[in-house]
Amino acid sequence: MASPRAFGGHDADRPQDSGERRLYNPYHDVQIPYRTLYDLPTSPEFLFQEESLAQRRSWGENLTYYTGISYLAGAAAGASVGLRRAVLSAEPGDTMKIRVNRVLNSCGQDGRRISNRVGIVSLMYAGLESGMVAARDTDDWVNSVVAGLGTGALFKAANGPRSAAVAGAIGGLLVGAAVAGKQVMKRYVPI
């Protein structure tokens, strides 16, 4: 029989002697690189080299991600608000059909209203943040806070300059708190 070292392979592929018994390894004499087939890389693979240099999502991916997640979250929140409103407005003499109709109408109306507002806010935020990254050519917390400030001010700009300034300050503070919370979570919560 040939030496196992002549065919290469790993030590884990060779049969081990344990006392008087020898463990059976069905892949001992097979020359298939099965380890390379099943030990897949954990890092992402990129089609183009330029994509691997960037450490963040592109502006289109950010726009899609933020808007989609926010719209869905707004729809869920709006549906729950509509459900609460429909349950509270139920009358004792209503049939089940009328109650279900009231719940569906209220959930749909409030869900649509809130999800559209939250989706628009996140669309503005993603656009401003991507614009800041492109303008400053760096990706740090300043871009996020300025985008939050600009989003709040832009969203309430039609209500006057005072309302826009207050909304901008609130937006900047909320995003700043979120960025700080994310850094604290990264540092103190092992994931």
N, C-alpha and C positions, 0 to 999 in steps of 0.2 A: 504494500500500500504506500502511496506517495505521502510525503510529509505535508501537513496542513499549511505550513508556511510557504510551500511552493505555489499554492494557488491564491495567496493573499487572503484578505478578509480580516474580520475583527476577532478579538479574543472571545467575544460573546457568541460568535458563530460556531466556535469549536466545541465539541463535546467535552464536558467536564467529568473528571473522575471523582466519584464520591464513594470512597471506601472500595467495596467490591463491585458496585454497579456502575455502569457507564450510562450517562444520560443520552437519550436519543435526540439528535438534531436533524430534522428532515432536510435542512438547507445546507448541510455540511459540504457536500460535493457539488452543489449546484452553483454555477458561475453566473448568477443573476444579481445585479446590483440592487437588491430589494431594499436596502437601507436608504438609498437615494430616492427611491420611489415613495417611501412612507415617512421619512423624516423631512417634512416640508419646511421651508423657511418661514419664519414668523414675521419678517419684515415685508412691507408691501412691495409689489413689483410694479414698475412703471414702464409705460410704452415708450416714452421719450425721456432723454437724459435731463432735459430742462425741468421736467416735473419732479424729478428726484431731488433737485437742488432746493426747491421751495419747501418750506417747513409748514405751510398752511394751505388751506383750501383756496381755490381761485375765487374771483369775485362772483362768477356765475354760480359756483357751488355754494358760496356763502348766501347769496340771494335766495337760491332755491331752498337751502336748508333752513335758514332763519324764518323765511316766510311760511314754508310748509309746516314746520313744527309749531309756530305761533298760531297759524290759522287753525290747526287741529286742536291745540290747547284752548283757544278761544271758543271753538265750537263746543267742546266738552263743557267748558265753564258756562257758556251761554245756555246750553241745554239744561244744565243743572239749575241755573237761575230760573229758566222757564218752567221747569218741573215744579220748583218750589212755588212759583207764582200761580201755576195752574192748580196745585193742590190747595193752596190757601183760598183761592177764589171759587172752590167747589161749593155748590149749594146742596142742601139736604135732599131735594126732590129730583136731582139729576139722575138720569139713567146711566148705565155703564158706557153706552155708546157716546153720549154727550161728554162724559168725563174724559174718555180716551181722546175724543176729538179736541177737547180743550187742551189736554196735555200735549198732543202732537202739534197743534197750532202754536201754542206758547213756546214750546221747546224749539221749534223751527224758527219762529220769529226772533226770539232772544239769541239763539245760537248763531243765526245769520248776522245779526247786528253786531254782536260782540266779536265774532271771528273776523268779520271784515275790518273792524277797527284795529284789532290786534295785528292782523296780517299787514295792514297798511303801515302801522308803526314799525313793525319788524322789517318791512321792505325799505322804509326810509333809513332805518338804522344800518342795515346791511350795505346799502348804497353809500352812505356816509362813511362807514368804517372802511370799506374797500377803497373809496376815494382818498381817505386819509393815508392808508397804507401806500397807495400809488404816489401820493404827493410827497410824503415824508421818506419814502423808500426804506421804511423800517416798520417792524410789527411789535408794538409794545402796548402797555396799558394806556398810554396817552391817547392813542387812536380810539380806543373803546370809549373812554370817558368823553372825549370831544364829540364822538358820534352820538353818544347818549344825550349830551347837552344840545347838540344841533337837532336831533330828532324831536326832543321835547319842544324846543322853540319852534321848529317848523310845523309840528302837528297842531299847535295852538296859535299859530301866527294870525289866523283869521279873527281871533277874539281880541286882538289888540296887543300892543307891545308889552304891557304889564303882565298879561296872562301868558304871553310867549316866554317872557323872562322867568316867570315862576315855573312854568312847565319845563323849560330848559334846565333850570337848576335842579328840579326834581329828577329829570332824566339823567343828568350827570351824576347826581348822588346815588341813584339806583344802580347805574352801571359801575360806578366806583366801588360800591359795596359788593356788587357781584364779583368784580375782578379781585377785590381783597379777599372775599370768601373763598374764591377758587384757589388763590395762593395759600390760604390757611389750610384748606382741605388737602392740597398737594403735599404740604409740609407735614401735617400732623396726622393724617388719616392714611394708614397703609393700605393700598389697594393693589 
